[in-house]
Structures are given as structure tokens and as C-alpha cells.
Amino acid sequence: MEVSISIREFAGILEQLLAKSPSKAGQRLCSERELAGRLSVDRMKVQKAFELLVEKGILARRHGSGTFVRKVPQIPGKAAKVKWGDRVLGAEDLFAKPSAAPRRQIRQEHRRLRLALLPNENWQSESNNLVFEGIEDRIKQQGHELEIHTSHGDAGKAWPQLVEELRDNPADGYILWTPYLPILNEAFQGKHPPAVFIGAQTREVDLKCAPIVRVDLEDALVRGLGLLAEEGYEKIGLIGFDSLERQSKVEQVLYEETMSKLGRSYRAAIFCPLNEEAALERMREMFAAEDRPEAVYVADDIVLRNVLPAWKMLGIVPGENLAVISLANRRNALPTAYEWSRIEFHPFQVGRMAVDSLLQEIETAGEEICSFEHLGVWIPGKTHRLTQK
């Protein structure tokens, strides 16, 4: 006998169940037809309830694979038992049973995979070069092959040419920066081979519950400002890299929001191109003002190397009359002569994680989503505390 319940009530029950253990992000739900049969509910009602939870960001649909948990909902207080007829439902009632098919073996002795990389427009930057080293190292270690496709620069191809190339000669899997999702979808009409995405701004991109390797530069910025606030500084500035307009805008907004949460009214955010002349002009703009900062978070170690000569010309000494915390990439040495306080990332390992995630995606045919979030490590030096206050 079919259970009489509204779509919104049913969606609420599903949300309650998804908040319970063993629910976790990446798990695949059973099909609409199967769930309707298990719970004696009209299949259309299940479909509509799923759609409501997709709109709330709790579920994600993946074409050809099913419906997945995108995030585990947080329900305040102790979760109540969900009674359904003469029994109590648990989260496990919603999930598909593991496939009985054996896992595909992708070791070198079984198959040599051809993996492809679609980098972004800044792919030859120092940080990205370290990511690529990690990708190449892991792929070589696993005995696979790597191709690099670009649609920009001297060796790059025009967008239509690259679409045709990908369509005519598909790889077994793709590693790409988030801006390249549209080109992959166009090449394969939305049914592209397994792919993993690397990026720092992936929270704003709908990746349909695909594997993500997220380098959390936003967390580093918030932590850097917070650490300087803990030292008692009121006037905390931000120095970023003037690269992509969107990235600078995100950092600007995040800086202002964080300063508000820290109870600081001071605002001074400067974004520098990578040349010393421009850096000097921006630093004069920031420090010639009467209301100059006491402390700064430098959101890119390459920028730090460019602004340091300008600071010397302006008589600014990190750790003496300016407190500094910088982002740092391991294996990219920061300027010598200072014991830098820094939040350190390891781009080489990011590349290795991306390959591991993609191989997992290929091996399990998308049934097990393996995402990573790479957080910076706080390494206190001597530049975040002033000797002259």
C-alpha cells in the first residue's frame, strides 16, 4: 500500500536520514525506482524529493551514474528516530548496495592508461610547475602515460580545434583546472570520460559531485588575518597577486568579510603585478598613506619576492616595523635574510593527489568519489611579531 505523504515532507525525512551515520559525501543512493519500492512511495514523489535536495546542495545527480550525497546535512540537536510504518528507517536504507562486480585493476601489468591534462591560463607559473611535477611523478610511478592539451599560448590550439582533438582521440581520464569543464563537456556532449578537477575556487563551481582536489587558499587567507589579529594588530592589510580578475575579486571580498568578523574597521588591499616597478608603485600607495598598515598578509610568495625590494627602498623591515605572514609553497624558497612566518602548501603533493583521485575514479567506475582538500600548515617564524611597536 502506497504511503500518503507530501513531496516536501518526504524530502524532509530523506534529509533527516542523510544527516545520520553512516551517511557521507560521495555515497551513491539507490535508484528512484528501488527507493520507491522499498518505502512504498510513488516514484515521481521520490524524483521530486531528490530534486528539492539537489536544489539545497545536499544531493548531486551524475549523468549515467546516479544520485550522490554532495554534503551531509547538519540538523541541530539530537536527530530523532524516523518511523516508517512498523519500522525505524536508517541512512543505510537509502544507499545502493555495493557493486558485486570485481574492481577494475589498473596496475601497469594489466593496462597502461593514457591520462590527459588540461591546464589553466597560468599553467607555467611557479606554483603550477610544482603541481605538474607531482602529476608527472605519480603517473610515471604508476606506469601510465601523460598528455598535455592547451588552448592558449604559443603552442596552444584554438578552442574548436582542441574540442575536435579531444573528441577524436579521447584519453582514459582527465586532470583539469575548473575553467576547462565546459570544453570537456562540449567535446563529449556532457558524457566525458572520468575527470578530476584541481582549483582554489572550486566552491563556486558546480562540478556535479566529481572528484575535486581543492587547494584552500581562502582558508589560508582567513587564518593569516586571524593570526595577525591574535597578535593584537588593528591595521591589517592584504597584498595579493594581480592575476585573474576573478581571483583578485574573491580575495578582496573575503578580506573585507574576514576583517569585519575580526571586528577590524581597517581596510587596505593591494594587488601587485609581477614586476618590481609596479610593486614599488603599489607599496608607495599602501605605505605612504598616513593610515599605513601595522601588519600584512601576503597571499602569494611570488608577490613577496617582488615587493621586498620596494620595502627596502621605503625603509620597511619585516618583523621590525611591519608584521608579515606570507603564503609559501614548499620547494619555492622565500627570500633569505628573514625567518618568515608563513602558511605553507605543498603543490607537488597536490599533483600526486590529483592522479590518485583520478585513478580511483577510473578503477571504481565512479562509484567511489575520492576528493581531497589541501590545507596550508602554519609555520610561525619571527616576522609576525614586531620588535618595534
N, C-alpha and C positions, 0 to 999 in steps of 0.2 A: 504493500500500500504506500502510495506516494505521500511524503511528509509535506504538510502545508506550512510554508514559511516564505516571507518576502525575500527579495534578492538582497536588500541591504542587511536584513537580519542574518541571512546565510553568510554574506561576506564578513559580517562582524564575528560570527562563530569561527570561520576559517582564520581570521586574523588572530583570535584568541588561541587557537590551536598552534598557529605558526610561531607564537611567542614562547611556546613550551619546548623543552628539550625532548627529543634530540634534533630539533629544527636548526638548520644552519644555512648560511648563504651558499648558493651553488647547488643545493639539493633539487632534484627533479621531482615534481609532483606526478601523481598518476594521471592518466588521461581524463578528460571531461566525462567521457562515456563510462570509464571504470569507476570514477568517484560518484557519478550519478547512481550507478548500480549499487555501490557499497552503502550509500546513505539514503537510497530510495528517494532521490530528488530529481526533478526534471532536468535533463541535460542542458537545456537552454538557460535554466537558472544557474547552473554551475558555471556556464560560459560567461554570463553577465557578472556573476560574483568575481570571477577571475579578472574580468576587465576592470572592475572597480578597484581591485587590489593592485593591478598594473598601474592604474592612474595614481595611486597613492605611493608608488615606488616600492611596494613590498614584493610583488611578483614581476617577472620578466618573461616574455614569450620569445622563443627562439625558433625560427622557421625550420621545420624539419626535425627538430629535436624535442620540442615540448615546452612546458611551463616550468620555470625555476624560481626558487627563493632568491630574490635580489638582496633583501636585507631582512633580518629577523625583527619583527615589530616589538617595540617596547611598550608594555602595558603597566601603568603604575599600580603598586600594591601587589598583593598575592594573587596569582592567577586562579580564578575559580574553576572548578571542575565543569566540563562541558558534558551535560547529559543529553543523550540522543536515544529516545525511546527507552528501552530497558537496559541500556549500557552506557558506559562513560567513554567518550572519544579521547584519543591522544593524538599528538602530532604525527606519530607513525602511521595513523590511518590515512593520511593524505599523500604519502610518498609512494613513488613507484618502487617495485621490487627490483633489486639489483639484477642486471642482465646475467642470464645463465651462460652467455657466450664467453669463451675464454678471452682474456685481454690480448690485444694485438702486440706481438713482440716487435720492437723497432730497433733492436740492437744491430750492430754493424753486420754480424754474421747472418742475420735474417734479411736485412734490407738497408740499402743506402738511400737516405732521404735527400731530396733536393729542397732546401729551405730558402726562402727569399726575404729580402729586407727592403722595405720602402721607407727611407728616412725622411725627416722634415727638411725645411729650407736651411736650417742651421746645422746640418749633419756633419760639417767639418770643423765644428767648434771643439775646443779642448775637452770639454766635458763629454760631448758626444763621442769623440775619438776613444775615450776610455770605455764608454758603453760598448762601442764596436769591438774593441779589443776583447772584452768579456764574451760577446756573442761569438766572435771567431774562435776564441779559445775553447768554449764549450762545444761548439759544433764540431771542431776538429777532434776534440777529445772523444766525442760520441761517434765519430766516423762518418759524418754526413757532409753534404756539400752546401755552399752558401752562394747565392747570387744577390747582387745589389741593383735595384732599379731606381732611377731618379727621373724626375720630370722638371728639373731646373738645373741651372749652372751650365758650364761649357759642355759637359758630357751628358747633360740631361736630355730627355726626349719631351716633345710636346705631349700634352695630356691625351689627345686621341690616339697618338702613336703608342703611348705607354699602355693605354687600355687594350688596344689591339694585341700588343705583345703579351700581356698577361693572359688574355683570353685564349690566344693561340698556343701558349706554352705554359700552362699552369704549374705551379710548384705544389709540393705536398703540404706546405704550410707557410704562413707569412708572419713576419715580425714587422710592425709598423708603428709610426708615430700617429697619434689620433687624427691629425688633419687628413690622413690618407684613407680613412674609411670610405669616403664617397667614391674614390677611384676604384677601390676593390669591389664595391657594390655594383658600380657601373660595368666593370669588366665581367662580372659573373652574375649579373641580373639579381643581385641580392642573395645569391646562394653560393657564396665564396668558400674556398677551402678553409680549413682551420686557421685561425689567426689569433695572435696575442698583441696587445697594444701597450706601448710604453708612453708615458707622458707625465707632466707635472700638473696639468689642469684637467685631468680626466673626470673630475666630479661634475663638470659642466657638460660632458659629452655622453650621450646615450649610446652605450656600446652593446645593448641587448644582452646583458649578462655574459659577455665574452670574457675570457681571461684578461686581466689588467696587471701590469707592473707599474705601480704608481710611485714616482719619486716625490715625496711630500715636502716640496719647498715651501708650501703655505704653512705647514706645521712649524718648519724651521724659523720662518719669519715671526710667527706669533711667539714662539719660545724665545727667540733672540730679544724681541722687545720686552717680553715679560721678565727675562733675566736682568736686563738693564734697569727695569722698573724696581725689581727687588733690591738693587743696589742703592735705590733712593733717588735716581735721576728723574727730573721732571721734564727736561727738554731733550727728548729722544728723537733723532732724525732717522731717515731711511735713505740709503744710497743704493740704487739699483742699476741694472744694465738696460740701456735704451736699445732694445732689440725689437721684438714683435710688439706692435701697438697694443694688442690684446693682453699680452703677458704683463706689460707695464701697468695697464689699467687695472688688472686683477690685483697686482701688488699694491697699487695706490689705494684702492678701495679697502683691501684687507688691512693695510697700515692704519688707515683712518678709523676703521671699526675697532681694531685692537687697542689703539690709543684711547678711544672712548671707553672701552671696557676696563682699561687700566686706570681710568679717572684722570687722564692727562689731556689738557686742552691744547698743548703744543702740537703744531703740525709743520713738518719740513721734510718733504720727499723730493729727491733729485734723482734723475735717471741719466746716466752718462754713456755716450758712445765710446767705442774703444780706441781713443787716441788721446794723448796727453794734453794737447792744446784745448780740446773740448772739455776734458776733465778739469783743467785749470779754471776755465770759464765757469763751469758749474760749481766748483768748490768755492770760487770767489763769491758766487751768488749765494751760496749757503752760509759761508763763514764771515763774509764781510758785513752781513746784516748785524744790527745791534742785538737782535734776539737770536744769537747763534746757538746751535745745539751743544749740550754737555756730553752727549753720547750719541753714537750712531750704530745701526745695524747695517752691515754691508751685505747685500743679498746675492753677491756673485764674487768669487775670489779673483776672477779676471779683472773686474772693475777695481778691486782693491789695489792690484798691481798698477793700474793706470792712475788712480787718484793719489797714490803715495808720493810721487814726485811733486804733485800740486800741494799736498800738505806740507812738505818740507819747505817749499817756497813761501808758504803762508805762516810758517812757524808753528805748525800743528804737530804735536808729538803724541802718537797713540800710547795710552796708558799713563800719560803725564798730564796733558791738558785737554785730552779728548778720550773718553771711554769708547772702546771699539769691540764689537763682536762681529765676526765675519763668517759667512758660509765658506766651507772649504771642501774641495774634492781630493780625496786621498790619491796620492801619486802625482798631484799637481802641487808643487811646493809653493807655499806662501812666501812673500818677500822675507829675507833674512833680517837680522838685527832686532827683531821683536819676538817676544814669546806670545804669539797670538791666542786670544780667546776665540774659540771657533765652534761651529756646529758642522760636523764632518760627515760627508756622504762618501759612498764607495761605488762610483759608477761602473767599475769593472764587474762587480758582483751583480749590479742591476742587469747587465748584459747576460750574465750566466743565468740569472733567474728567469729572464725572458725566454731563453732557449728551453729551460726545464719546464716552464709553463706550457710552451707550445708542444713539446714532445708529449706531455701528459694529455693535452687536448687531442692530439692525433691518436695516441695509444688507446684512449678510452672512448673515442668517437663522440666526444663532447659530453659524456655522461658525468664526468668529474671535472668541475671547473677549478682551476688552480691559479688563483690570483695572489699577488704579493703587494705589500705596501712597504716601501723602503724609507725608514725614518733616519734623520741625522742623529749623530751622537754628540752630546755636549762635552767639549773638552776645555775646561777652564784653564786659561793661561794667565797672563798678567795685564793684558790690555783692557779688560773690562772694569778695572778698578783704578781710580786716579790717585797719583801721588801728589798732585796739586789740585786742590778743590777751592 
